[in-house]
Amino acid sequence: MPVKTPAIILGEGYGGATMMGVVRSLGRMNVPVSVFSSHPHSPARFSRYCDYYHAPDAAREPEALEKFMLDYAKKLPERPILFPIGDGEVTFLAERARQLQPFFHFNLAAPDLIRNLADKRNQYEIAASSGIQIPRTYFDLSSRNIASHDVEFPVVIKPVYSHLWPWRGVTKALSAENPSQLETRLKELDARNIEVVVQSIIPGPPSDLYTVVAYISNAGPRTLVASLRKLRQFPLDFGFGSLNEAVRVERLENQVLHFLRRIGFTGVCGIEFKYDSRDAQFKFIELNPRFELAHHLVATAGADVARTMHADISGYEPESRNCYRVGMRWISLALDLKASRALFARGELSFSAWFRSMRNVRTEALLTWDDPLPGLCSYGRTLRCAFLPQKFNPAKGTVAPAHGEAR
């Protein structure tokens, strides 16, 4: 077996689960893995599959992180492969690609495209100009001009820049049912200098939310694409998938590949859509040019994006193919217990339905038999922090920071 090119995982992802999915994918095929994270409680500290290094934060300390990485790389006998996990890390890498390229391998889209995709206003315009349908979206709405817009309620309020959202790890967006609520939300966000876009909500359950994950090589025709759908999420309205299922939607996958090639995208991404039963169309929700929580599920099902990326950059034949097992499910226990409890309280989930939903669950976000410590330590800490919970009020869109906030 040839010696594998070392990999560096940069960043965390929600609660460390995204990062651990990549760590384990590569570690299980004997790739030397290092994790650079600014999170003080990273589960990678306890993993058998990687070495952990506490590093400066990509969004808040980019100069310090660049120096840290260069000092580290100069001591290595060969260039490692970079795997950026979060939005801040992708933006950091795009902005400093010229300085880092001599010391690291990575496959990232052109910096101008990454900058455009990081801004949701540009992202929606790029999608629409490529023929992809988007929900009704308001780009220039503020608390002062609501009356002059014909807003279709209810609406979701999203950050223009996801990595600058102050409630990361708590909720992805806010909602408003009427003009008065919208005005209140926008005033608070204006006071915090948070840029947002407002979008009409497509009706339907979380199971109408589909994500297509993809890898596009920058050196040839190699691609990998797979699909999944959410079954439950938390928070219930605009949350992180707590129970996901691998599916195959060829119509959507073909559309995604055509779109990514049209805009010249390379690297890893996840694109979320929502099926709109009113016109039987999939509507574009967002594109994340990075690894996502969802990659862990499709990797377990047989479409391992991390291994495909490593193989592509290293120059050997990957194990993953576009053929994967549909119906396999992934769960985040910490999130799904919250989601299920909230659904029980609403009367929208029975115990028998919950029990049936556990069929075909084959993997958990952090807990694995071959690498148990990251999950045990992370969930043990979650239980301790339960006595000092994060107090988030989605109705008011306010949050009181708690001890140990997960990112």
Helices and strands as residue ranges (DSSP letters): E 7-10, G 14-16, H 17-27, E 33-37, G 43-46, E 51-54, H 62-73, E 81-84, H 87-95, H 97-100, H 111-118, H 120-129, E 137-138, G 146-148, E 155-159, G 162-164, E 174-176, H 179-191, E 196-200, G 206-208, E 209-216, E 223-234, E 240-247, H 250-263, E 267-276, E 281-288, H 295-301, H 305-314, E 329-331, H 333-346, H 351-357, E 361-364, H 372-385, E 391-393, E 398-400
